[in-house]
Structures are given as C-alpha cells and as structure tokens.
Amino acid sequence: MEGLFNAIQSIQNRVPIHGIDNLITAVQAAYKDMSADTLDNIFLILQDCMRCVLRQKGENQYALPHIGKAKLRRKGILPRVLSCDQQLYDSAKVVLAESDRGNLAFFEPAE
C-alpha cells in the first residue's frame, strides 16, 4: 500500500487541499493516475504480508517478503493472487479461535 500512499502524499505536497471534499477528490485522482502494474504490486505485497502475519500467529515481526515481481512480470508469470496452503490456513484458524481477536464465522466458506 506504500505506493498508493506515496502517490497521494505527492499530490498533497503539490496541490493545497482544503476540506474533506478536496481530499477525497485528490485521493481519487491519485488512484486513477496510478498504473495497473503499481496497483498489482501493492496488492501482491499486501497478500504476501498477510501470509507472513498468519505464519507469525498474528504478530507483525517479520521481514518484508520479496517475490521478484518485476522479473516474474517480464516472464509473463506474475500471479494475480497468492495462495495460502491449507496447513497455514488451519493453524491461523486455531490461533484465531484461541484468541479474542475475531470471529471465525468470517473465515468459514459459505455453504
């Protein structure tokens, strides 16, 4: 998400923004101006960070993951979605069930 926030911040530094309506307009403009590749990178990083958080049982003490997005994109094999293996998913559900940090109903497949 850093890429999106950097783009928004750069607009904020170039254009004076007064009021919430102007801020919303500036955020929408920053989002529209961002390339599809940058947005893909942001969401792949977010997915990979979520897998790291699951591995760390909800903690955020992990090294930022690097999957070589530019290289994979050049080869035409950049994934749009990162998968989470069943064992990691099941262990994360156990951690969530043992904590008071959430409701497992949100994580069960719809029937």
SULHUMO-V931835 format. One line per field, one symbol per residue. phi: phi as a letter, one per 40 degrees, with the letter a starting at -180 (. if undefined). A space follows every 50 residues. Layout:
phi->???
This chain:
phi->.ddcccccccccccbcbbgccccccccccccccccccccdddcccdcccc ccccccfgcbcacccbbgdccccccgbcccbccbcdccdcccccdcccbb cibcdcbcccc
